[in-house]
Amino acid sequence: MKSRIVFLVLGVCVSALSFGAAPPGKTQSGFDRLKTLIGTWKGRDSQGSSVSASFRLIAEETSIMETLVRGDAGETIIRVFYPDNGALMLTQYGTRGNQPRMRIDAKKSGESTLVFAMQDVTNGTGESGVQIRDLVIDMHDRATLTESWTVRSSGTDAVETASLERSSLDASGAGLERMKSLLGSWKGKDARGNSVNVTYTMAADSTAVIESLDIGGSKENMVTVYTLSGGNTVLTHYCSMGNQPRMKLDGSKSSESTLVYAYVDATNVKSDRDPRMHDLTIRFKDGNHFSQEWSLRIEGKNTTAVYEFERVAEPSTGW
């Protein structure tokens, strides 16, 4: 089981969500890469028209739907990405009335680029009609991406592009995927200079992230489990005070660099005046630094504890 978890953490297991022919360890699966795009995006296309795009999980999180809206007329394109026997497929639904299907090209795709090549089309009109022939998604970083697609009309190809910037983070799977970027060990200090250590590991067949927080000055250990519930990222905090607050990601306040978890309820508390952790904000500074801001509520008033962390080690890469 340990080796299996390591493989999942590295994104190299051969599964229905993989690139297919991509060598182990070379890249995340295409489906996992697309998950990092979940949320809403805004930008311009190559003709200068406004473009908005949204990515969301559908079909019990087995597929990803992209909705792309272009220009003042609101031309809408729907793309559905889904696994197909070890490869990644997409079907596009557009205003031209046909439905191109494309398969990922594993040889041309990489960690930051997904290349989809034309496989076939339903309701097509042959070479004389207008078809979308391929799609390239370039993920420059977590906040910007470019989509390029080839339009074939009467046998002539033209390339169209859309340059997009993230406008909001979806409160669903993207929050959990962002937490997975913390996997490994971290060290830091609190505002009083006390040492603080935290580790993040995967559990439950890659459906949960477990955080173990050790506060050196008081010898406290607290565990927080991050999972999905009804499409939202949620956490349960097992506190040294003996209660268990639950919080839910607030998508309206969260972004790619900040996750804001808001209080829902708690077990093992007698009244609203009992002390409990109430909110959590996680700020991602870069790949090796992040901070936590925990809000403690006592008798209706909040105090904040801030922990600054630096990465010590990545997850183990043993086979």
C-alpha positions in Angstrom: 0.0 0.0 0.0 2.9 2.4 0.8 4.4 2.0 -2.7 1.0 2.4 -4.3 0.4 5.7 -2.5 3.8 7.0 -3.6 3.0 6.2 -7.2 -0.3 8.1 -6.9 1.5 11.1 -5.3 3.9 11.2 -8.2 1.1 10.9 -10.7 2.9 8.0 -12.6 0.6 5.1 -12.1 -0.7 3.5 -15.3 -4.5 4.1 -15.0 -7.5 5.2 -17.0 -6.4 8.8 -16.3 -2.9 8.6 -17.7 -1.4 10.0 -20.8 -1.2 6.5 -22.2 2.2 6.2 -23.7 3.9 8.7 -21.5 6.9 7.2 -19.6 6.4 6.8 -15.8 7.7 9.8 -13.8 7.9 12.0 -16.9 4.6 13.9 -16.4 1.4 14.0 -14.5 -1.5 12.4 -16.3 -3.4 14.6 -18.7 -6.6 14.3 -16.7 -4.8 15.4 -13.5 -3.2 18.3 -15.3 -6.7 19.4 -16.5 -7.9 19.3 -12.9 -5.6 22.2 -12.0 -7.6 24.3 -14.4 -10.8 24.0 -12.6 -12.4 27.4 -12.0 -13.1 30.4 -14.2 -10.7 32.2 -16.7 -10.9 35.4 -18.7 -8.9 36.8 -21.6 -8.8 37.6 -25.3 -8.7 35.6 -28.5 -6.5 36.2 -31.5 -9.1 38.5 -33.0 -9.1 40.7 -29.9 -12.6 39.6 -28.8 -13.3 38.9 -25.1 -13.2 35.2 -24.0 -14.2 33.5 -20.8 -13.7 29.9 -19.9 -14.8 27.6 -17.1 -13.6 24.2 -16.2 -15.6 21.9 -13.8 -15.8 18.2 -12.8 -18.8 16.3 -14.0 -20.2 12.7 -14.1 -19.0 11.8 -10.5 -15.7 13.5 -11.2 -14.8 11.1 -14.1 -14.9 13.9 -16.7 -14.1 17.6 -17.0 -16.3 20.0 -18.9 -14.9 23.2 -20.4 -17.3 26.0 -21.4 -15.7 28.6 -23.7 -17.7 31.8 -24.5 -16.3 34.2 -27.2 -17.2 37.7 -28.2 -20.2 39.9 -27.7 -22.4 37.4 -29.5 -21.6 34.8 -26.9 -20.5 32.0 -29.2 -20.3 29.0 -26.9 -18.1 26.0 -27.3 -18.4 23.0 -25.0 -15.5 20.5 -24.6 -15.8 17.4 -22.5 -12.5 15.6 -21.5 -12.7 12.0 -20.5 -10.4 8.8 -20.2 -10.6 6.1 -22.9 -8.7 2.9 -22.3 -5.5 4.5 -21.0 -5.7 7.7 -23.2 -7.4 11.0 -22.8 -10.2 12.0 -25.2 -12.3 15.1 -25.8 -15.5 15.7 -27.7 -16.3 19.3 -28.7 -19.8 20.7 -29.2 -19.9 24.0 -31.1 -22.1 26.3 -33.1 -21.2 24.6 -36.4 -23.3 21.6 -35.5 -20.7 18.9 -35.7 -18.9 17.2 -32.9 -15.1 16.5 -33.4 -13.5 13.9 -31.3 -9.8 14.2 -30.5 -7.3 12.0 -28.7 -4.3 13.1 -26.8 -0.9 12.8 -28.6 1.3 11.5 -25.9 4.5 12.0 -27.9 3.8 15.7 -28.3 2.3 16.4 -24.9 4.3 17.2 -21.8 4.1 18.5 -18.2 2.9 22.0 -19.4 1.4 21.2 -22.8 -1.5 18.9 -23.8 -1.8 18.2 -27.6 -5.0 16.7 -28.9 -5.2 15.4 -32.5 -8.3 14.8 -34.6 -9.7 11.3 -34.5 -13.1 11.6 -36.1 -16.2 13.8 -36.3 -20.0 13.2 -36.0 -22.5 15.1 -38.2 -19.6 16.3 -40.4 -20.0 17.4 -44.0 -16.6 16.3 -45.3 -13.7 18.4 -46.4 -16.0 21.1 -47.8 -17.4 21.8 -44.3 -15.9 23.7 -41.3 -14.3 21.6 -38.6 -12.1 22.0 -35.6 -9.1 19.7 -36.3 -6.9 19.8 -33.1 -6.4 21.6 -29.8 -3.3 22.6 -27.9 -3.5 23.7 -24.2 -0.4 25.4 -23.0 -0.3 25.9 -19.2 2.3 28.6 -18.6 1.8 28.6 -14.9 -1.1 28.1 -12.5 -2.6 31.5 -13.4 -2.2 31.8 -17.2 -2.9 29.5 -20.1 -3.2 29.6 -23.9 -5.6 27.4 -26.0 -4.9 27.1 -29.7 -7.1 25.2 -32.2 -7.0 24.6 -36.0 -10.1 25.5 -38.0 -10.3 23.7 -41.4 -12.6 25.3 -43.9 -12.9 24.0 -47.5 -9.5 22.2 -47.1 -7.7 25.3 -45.7 -6.4 25.4 -42.1 -6.3 28.5 -39.9 -5.1 28.7 -36.3 -7.1 30.5 -33.6 -6.0 31.2 -30.1 -7.3 32.3 -26.7 -5.0 33.7 -24.0 -6.5 33.4 -20.6 -5.9 34.4 -17.0 -7.5 32.8 -13.9 -10.2 34.8 -12.4 -11.4 32.5 -9.6 -10.7 29.1 -8.1 -13.5 26.6 -8.1 -14.5 25.5 -4.6 -14.6 21.9 -5.7 -11.8 19.6 -6.7 -9.3 22.4 -7.4 -8.9 23.1 -3.7 -8.0 19.5 -2.9 -5.6 19.4 -5.9 -3.9 22.6 -4.6 -3.5 20.9 -1.2 -1.7 18.0 -2.9 1.0 20.4 -4.0 2.0 20.5 -0.3 2.8 16.8 0.0 6.0 16.3 1.9 7.6 17.8 5.1 7.8 21.4 6.2 9.4 23.3 9.1 8.7 26.8 10.4 7.9 29.1 13.4 5.0 30.8 15.0 4.8 34.4 15.9 6.6 33.7 19.2 9.5 32.0 17.5 8.4 28.5 18.6 9.3 25.7 16.1 6.4 24.3 14.1 6.5 21.3 11.8 3.9 20.0 9.4 3.7 17.0 7.0 1.2 16.3 4.3 0.5 12.7 3.1 -2.0 11.0 0.8 -4.6 8.5 2.1 -7.7 6.6 1.1 -6.6 5.8 -2.4 -5.6 9.4 -3.2 -9.0 10.9 -2.1 -7.8 12.6 1.1 -4.9 14.7 2.2 -3.8 14.3 5.8 -2.0 17.2 7.6 -0.1 16.5 10.8 0.9 19.7 12.6 3.4 19.7 15.5 3.8 22.8 17.6 7.2 22.4 19.3 6.8 25.0 22.1 3.7 23.3 23.5 4.2 19.8 22.3 0.9 19.9 20.6 0.0 17.6 17.7 -3.1 18.2 15.6 -4.4 16.4 12.5 -6.5 17.9 9.7 -8.0 15.8 7.0 -8.9 17.4 3.6 -11.5 15.6 1.4 -14.3 16.3 -1.1 -18.0 16.4 -0.1 -20.7 17.1 -2.6 -18.2 18.6 -5.0 -16.7 21.0 -2.4 -13.3 20.8 -0.6 -13.9 20.3 3.1 -11.7 19.7 6.1 -12.1 18.1 9.6 -9.7 19.4 12.2 -8.9 17.0 15.0 -7.8 19.6 17.6 -5.7 19.2 20.8 -8.7 20.9 22.6 -10.6 17.7 22.0 -13.2 19.0 19.5 -13.4 18.5 15.8 -14.3 21.6 13.7 -15.4 21.2 10.1 -14.8 23.9 7.5 -15.6 24.3 3.8 -13.5 26.0 1.1 -15.0 29.5 0.3 -14.5 29.7 -3.5 -15.5 33.4 -3.6 -12.6 34.3 -1.4 -10.1 31.7 -2.6 -7.7 32.0 -5.5 -4.7 30.0 -6.9 -2.4 31.5 -4.3 -4.9 31.5 -1.3 -7.3 29.0 0.1 -9.9 30.2 2.6 -11.8 27.7 4.7 -14.8 28.9 6.5 -16.4 27.3 9.7 -19.4 25.0 9.2 -19.9 23.2 12.6 -18.0 21.2 15.2 -18.4 18.0 17.2 -17.8 17.7 21.0 -18.6 21.3 21.8 -21.4 22.2 24.3 -22.2 25.8 23.2 -21.1 28.5 20.7 -19.0 30.0 23.5 -16.8 27.0 23.7 -13.3 27.6 22.2 -12.7 26.0 18.8 -10.7 26.7 15.6 -13.0 28.6 13.4 -11.4 29.5 10.1 -8.2 28.7 8.2 -6.4 30.6 5.4 -3.5 29.0 3.5 -1.3 31.3 1.4 1.0 29.8 -1.2 4.1 32.0 -1.7 6.1 29.7 -4.0 6.9 26.0 -4.4 8.9 26.0 -1.2 7.1 28.5 1.1 3.6 28.8 2.4 1.8 30.1 5.5 -1.2 29.1 7.6 -3.5 31.5 9.5 -5.7 29.8 12.0 -8.5 31.7 13.6 -9.4 30.6 17.2 -12.8 31.6 18.5 -13.2 32.0 22.3 -16.5 33.3 23.7 -17.5 34.7 20.4 -14.2 36.6 19.7 -11.4 35.5 17.3 -7.7 35.5 17.7 -5.3 34.5 14.9 -2.2 32.3 15.0 0.1 32.5 12.0 2.7 29.9 11.0 5.3 30.4 8.3 6.7 27.2 6.6 9.6 26.3 4.4 9.8 23.0 2.6 12.1 20.4 4.1 11.5 17.4 1.8 9.4 16.3 -1.1 7.4 13.1 -0.8 9.4 9.9 -1.0 10.1 8.7 -4.5 10.8 5.1 -3.6 9.3 2.5 -5.9 
